[in-house]
């Protein structure tokens, strides 16, 4: 009987310690700040972007080539124009790099992008 009680005590202590460790780990994880995710507010009818250096744009005018501000590094692209509207992005030589069909939200490397035609 003493052996059985000893085993029960060891198991109970282990369960308590395990629960305490799990609780401590969860508490520690909850205290760690989550990595910051890029957020970009982009009103309806607009195409917007922001680079890692903080430069950003927001355009709505169609059939016009906009020269982008000094965008360096990766950041969000949000095409919040009317559904199906395509924005086109070009390099410094006006070579098409990629397009974005509304609605789209993704991360882009902005460094090679110099121009945009919103729609």
C-alpha positions in Angstrom: 0.0 0.0 0.0 2.8 2.4 0.8 4.4 1.8 -2.6 1.0 2.6 -4.3 0.7 5.9 -2.2 4.2 6.9 -3.1 3.5 6.3 -6.8 0.3 8.3 -6.6 2.2 11.2 -4.8 5.0 11.2 -7.4 2.4 11.2 -10.2 0.4 14.0 -8.6 3.5 16.1 -8.0 4.6 15.5 -11.6 1.2 16.6 -12.9 1.4 19.7 -10.8 4.9 20.6 -11.9 4.0 19.9 -15.5 1.0 22.1 -15.3 3.0 24.8 -13.6 5.7 24.6 -16.3 3.1 24.6 -19.1 1.4 27.6 -17.4 4.7 29.4 -17.1 5.6 28.8 -20.7 2.2 30.0 -21.9 2.4 33.1 -19.7 5.9 33.8 -21.0 4.7 33.4 -24.6 1.8 35.7 -23.9 4.2 38.4 -22.6 6.4 38.2 -25.8 5.3 40.9 -28.3 4.2 39.5 -31.6 6.2 40.5 -34.6 4.8 43.7 -36.2 2.8 43.1 -39.4 2.6 45.8 -42.0 -0.7 47.4 -41.9 -1.9 49.7 -44.7 -5.2 51.6 -44.8 -6.3 51.9 -48.4 -9.7 53.5 -49.2 -12.0 52.1 -51.7 -11.2 53.1 -55.4 -7.5 53.3 -54.5 -4.3 51.4 -55.0 -1.8 51.9 -52.2 1.6 50.8 -51.2 4.2 51.4 -48.5 7.9 50.4 -48.4 10.1 49.4 -45.5 11.6 52.9 -45.5 8.2 54.5 -44.7 7.6 56.0 -48.2 4.0 55.3 -49.4 1.5 56.1 -52.1 -2.2 56.2 -52.7 -3.6 56.7 -56.2 -7.1 56.6 -57.8 -6.7 58.4 -61.2 -6.9 56.1 -64.2 -4.9 56.4 -67.5 -2.1 58.3 -65.8 1.5 57.1 -65.1 2.5 58.1 -61.6 6.1 58.2 -60.6 6.4 56.5 -57.2 8.1 58.1 -54.2 11.5 56.7 -53.1 10.2 53.2 -52.2 13.0 51.0 -50.7 12.5 47.5 -49.3 9.4 45.3 -49.0 6.0 46.3 -47.8 2.3 46.0 -48.4 0.5 46.5 -51.6 -3.3 46.9 -51.4 -5.4 47.2 -54.6 -8.8 48.3 -53.2 -10.2 49.5 -56.5 -13.5 48.3 -57.9 -13.4 44.5 -58.4 -11.3 43.4 -61.4 -9.5 46.7 -61.9 -5.9 46.1 -62.8 -3.0 48.3 -61.6 0.3 48.0 -63.5 3.7 48.5 -62.0 6.9 49.3 -63.9 10.6 49.6 -63.4 12.7 52.7 -64.1 12.9 51.8 -67.8 9.0 51.6 -68.0 9.3 47.8 -68.3 6.2 46.0 -66.8 7.2 44.2 -63.6 3.8 43.0 -62.4 0.1 43.6 -62.2 -2.4 43.6 -59.4 -6.1 42.8 -59.9 -8.5 44.2 -57.3 -9.1 43.2 -54.6 -5.6 42.2 -53.7 -3.4 42.5 -50.6 0.2 41.2 -50.6 3.8 42.1 -49.8 6.0 43.5 -52.6 9.7 44.3 -52.9 9.3 48.0 -53.9 12.9 48.8 -54.6 12.8 48.1 -58.4 9.3 49.7 -58.8 9.4 53.2 -60.1 5.9 53.8 -61.8 2.3 52.7 -61.4 -0.7 53.1 -63.6 -3.6 52.7 -61.1 -6.2 51.6 -63.7 
